[in-house]
Amino acid sequence: TLNTAQKEFHAKLVNIASAPLADKYYSRSRLETGGTSSIRKETIFYPKKKYDPANFSTITSPNSRREVPLSCLHTPRSTDKRTGTVYNFLNSDQLHSPMSKLRINDWDNKSDDRMSNEILFNIGSITPRTIRNKNLITVYNVTEDNGIDFNNNHKFNNNAINTKIKNSDSDEINWCTCENMPLRLHPDHEEQLSKFPFEKAFEIIRFMKPFGKLDWMAIDWCALSRISTANIYDEIYKNHPIIQMLPKKASNSTWEPPKLVNGENDTAIIFSAVLEWTSKEHHLSLNPPKRGPSKRFYRKFGSDRFLSLKVDADLQKLNPNELEKLKRLLLKPIILAGRTFELLYGKDNTIFYFATRGKNIKKTSIYKLIDWHIPFKGDNLNMSVSKFVSRIALGLSDTRPTVIFQPTEIRRVKDVTSADGNHCLTDGCGAISLLAMRKVAEVMSWTETPCALQGRIGSAKGIWFLDPNLDISSGIWIELRESQVKFDVWCGDEDRFSDEALRTLDVVKVIKLPSTPGYLNTQYIRVLGCGGVEQEVFLRLVLRQINEYKSKIVGCNDPLELIKWIEENFNIMGMRLDEEKNAKIYDDSLLETSSNNSSLLEEFGEQAISSGFPLSTHERCLQLLQAGFTPQNCPYLAKELTGIMTRELNMLTSKFRIQVPLSRVLTCIADPTGTLNPGEIFIQLDARAGLDVRTLLPFGVIEGDVIVTRTPCLLPSDICKVRAVNNPNLSKYSNIVIFPIKTQQPNDGSLASRLSGGDYDGDTIFCCWEPSIVGPFRNSPILGTQSAVKDAILVDKTKIQDILSTEKPQISLQEKILDIHINDLTKKLNLYSHFHDLCVERYGVQHRKSIYFAQMCGHLVDALKQGLTVKENVFIQDSALFHSDSTPLWMMERREQKKKKRNKERKLPDVPIEDISHQSLTNTGFLNRLLSSMRELLADVSSPGFTIAPNATMEIDNGITMLFG
């Protein structure tokens, strides 16, 4: 029988070995047993790296003072063969697990053999399974039932424990760093951090191990308590002796007081992390906090309760076991800075976590948060799980709060439908009063009242346009059409009407200024060719684009002319104004340029708007020219202009991005007046939308034939020729395109729905009135969905009430949210789009098989919201159709451009496009013939006369050498 001191010491050892959240930073701890125990001291180490049995690191024996191989830790009882000394340790499988890394040394078992042997026997008898079970019952709060015997170390019912664990609400933390170290900090450090606000605690943790490289022992807690969060970085690193790459510092503007709108934050501090995941390892890192757009959830619960986790993983390459492992990890809560973050929603490649409990916050479960947003009542329970999950995103949209409407100012109105009642003709748009729109403009600090905006209010989303009556005496009001309302946010509960957050118009964006021409792409070109537009039409547009470079850039040393060309073609200042209005940061992706500036966005993005830093190549050129530099006296400017031309010319051959001067990309709305006839549209462009290249005058009202389309554009009927008219009733609306709410036939749908299933909740339309394109084009009839498409799709009909009826509804809902998110990331839309490309090359746009793949793509676009998946046997059959197909030349060209882009990001050498000559290529098809002709035109550009500054060369990706400065 052990005495009291021995029992206490034994208990300490068991607790240490059982602790799944042991902190690696607490590098040394002395456990005193007291009394006359012969065990003088115990030293506990938390290795920085996972223990490798092949690594014969050593420990020191207190008796011989000689080094003993660490391999003796392989068994609970090992012998040093040189001295015969017996060493007793816990099994290394447990000691060196990712969650519990420790080793015990300095063991003296000679002073009192009886006492030591008893202690050693008890310690050695703690097998890995026993320790594991003690871990599990502690972490999972498993109760003593179902055959679980807590008093007998050897008689655990493992099946019972596993069953209890499976059904428990566990907070076990499996999250760790790349060094397999747990996130949970030592209690002493957590206690110190608990004295700070979350923002300051987050910053400290970001700099220290395991995320940073600094040791916790170096922290001066008293000094940190006296300084602001903005100065944490400088305080921690001011005396750091090690020369190394320091973590990024948060922008000073992050910690500045935010602008308030209606008493609420106009922006929010964003807390984020990145999970780098491969089949072999994963690494979690924290990003610097930054100030960014606010969201409804942020304003209601506080942005510091949300953590966005970017999952950096190629899910397509993960096998089912690896994917399941990733899903299990993402479902685990993350304990960070004293708060427990649980999975809320997935969007794109980002997972949003919500702090359900922790320091200085009210305990709020995921269930309660969602119930505030979408009440689990009434008709909401009949929503499909897929649609329900997609509606959570409304609370996570980037928005700015504006007008708070009173309940009496919110009008519910019905949609306009087709004569047979089967089609909605006003899907997603409604009216707002002039006074309300003026108030929105005032809150947003706009200089003029917009005619339309995109927003959210309560459970409604879409576009709101000015009331055509412009009656300011009608007061403040807003219409919510049935198609705009996505769920019942009130549920007859009068208390919810008192919540102003549910009655606030949250603005997503004001309609952008269409000051630059639109561009054709591969999808548009193929359908236009199918509709009768000849190849020569596109070649003339390409030649015009090249000649414009010659006339506007090559040999030009006039800063004013170059400034005019950049502003007219790339809308730099207009884009900056738009993004300032919408509280978003723009980058070169909006200009469809290369990734050279993406790293600049990541580094300077949060400072871009406030600092005026020229983020894009176009704006850098603009500012240099405005400062008086020219390509002749500034090699850097010549190089940047070279970059602009390189990207534009490369996109001619890789993306077929052909500019059409007589076109614009406009947001569409349904006719507010109902005065447009079937087949008519209304477009009015003001002076800010650019000049007509034919007259050099503002466009004004567009009249005549116009083709309209949107992306995706795969079916022959996805491009439609209509007639633009001058309708005085709509003269108050500019820089948007208005579609009719009248139809030719009783069973016709809206014009927006004809364009690849569009609607009026924010869709943008490519509108072109170029005579050479519009003239020869002929409309194609709308085709019904093929029976093969209907048979290929599986629909998940699970209702949200089915999830709520499970034993653990919150866990079931989180699992479903993650499953839908993963399925969305791994969905087969891109593959079917590729199948469609190959099929069109082989058979043409109008072939039955091409129609099949186009309709499959149309269904998969909304797969997330509709709960659609492709049957596996159908996917296998469809894939086999093109297994041996040759790759079209134009597709290989695009693939090579992407490869060069990735190589440039990774600083790898480029592979010349000639290296693809060994590939199996086809040079037939409309796009391939067009590509060959475009290359001939680009060859002319390589002439010695095509220069902007002497004594420099530039090589285009398609092999053409051009002279530049």
Secondary structure as UniProt FT lines:
FT   HELIX           4..18
FT   TURN            20..21
FT   TURN            24..25
FT   TURN            35..36
FT   STRAND          43..44
FT   TURN            53..54
FT   STRAND          58..60
FT   TURN            62..64
FT   STRAND          67..69
FT   HELIX           70..74
FT   STRAND          77..79
FT   TURN            81..83
FT   STRAND          86..88
FT   HELIX           92..95
FT   STRAND          96..97
FT   TURN            98..99
FT   STRAND          100..101
FT   HELIX           113..124
FT   HELIX           128..139
FT   TURN            140..141
FT   TURN            146..147
FT   TURN            150..151
FT   TURN            153..154
FT   HELIX           158..166
FT   TURN            178..179
FT   HELIX           187..193
FT   TURN            194..195
FT   HELIX           198..207
FT   TURN            209..211
FT   HELIX           216..218
FT   HELIX           221..226
FT   HELIX           229..231
FT   HELIX           232..237
FT   TURN            238..239
FT   HELIX           252..255
FT   STRAND          260..261
FT   TURN            262..263
FT   STRAND          264..265
FT   STRAND          267..270
FT   STRAND          272..277
FT   STRAND          282..286
FT   STRAND          290..293
FT   HELIX           296..301
FT   HELIX           303..305
FT   STRAND          306..312
FT   HELIX           315..317
FT   HELIX           320..331
FT   STRAND          334..336
FT   TURN            337..338
FT   STRAND          339..347
FT   TURN            348..349
FT   STRAND          350..358
FT   TURN            359..360
FT   HELIX           366..373
FT   HELIX           378..382
FT   HELIX           385..392
FT   HELIX           393..396
FT   STRAND          400..404
FT   HELIX           407..409
FT   STRAND          410..413
FT   TURN            419..420
FT   TURN            427..428
FT   STRAND          429..432
FT   HELIX           434..443
FT   TURN            444..445
FT   STRAND          452..457
FT   TURN            458..459
FT   STRAND          460..466
FT   TURN            468..469
FT   HELIX           472..474
FT   STRAND          478..481
FT   TURN            482..484
FT   TURN            491..492
FT   HELIX           494..497
FT   HELIX           500..503
FT   STRAND          504..510
FT   STRAND          518..520
FT   HELIX           522..530
FT   TURN            531..532
FT   HELIX           535..552
FT   TURN            553..555
FT   HELIX           559..570
FT   HELIX           572..582
FT   HELIX           588..591
FT   HELIX           595..597
FT   HELIX           598..604
FT   HELIX           605..607
FT   HELIX           608..611
FT   HELIX           617..626
FT   TURN            627..628
FT   TURN            631..633
FT   HELIX           635..654
FT   STRAND          658..660
FT   STRAND          663..670
FT   TURN            678..679
FT   STRAND          680..685
FT   HELIX           687..689
FT   TURN            693..695
FT   STRAND          700..701
FT   STRAND          704..709
FT   HELIX           716..718
FT   STRAND          720..724
FT   HELIX           728..730
FT   TURN            731..732
FT   STRAND          737..739
FT   TURN            746..747
FT   HELIX           751..754
FT   TURN            755..757
FT   STRAND          764..768
FT   HELIX           771..774
FT   TURN            775..776
FT   HELIX           787..792
FT   STRAND          793..795
FT   HELIX           800..804
FT   HELIX           809..825
FT   HELIX           829..843
FT   TURN            845..846
FT   HELIX           848..861
FT   HELIX           863..866
FT   STRAND          868..870
FT   HELIX           872..880
FT   TURN            881..884
FT   STRAND          887..888
FT   HELIX           889..905
FT   TURN            906..907
FT   HELIX           913..918
FT   STRAND          921..922
FT   HELIX           926..941
FT   TURN            944..945
FT   STRAND          953..955
FT   TURN            957..958
FT   STRAND          961..963
//
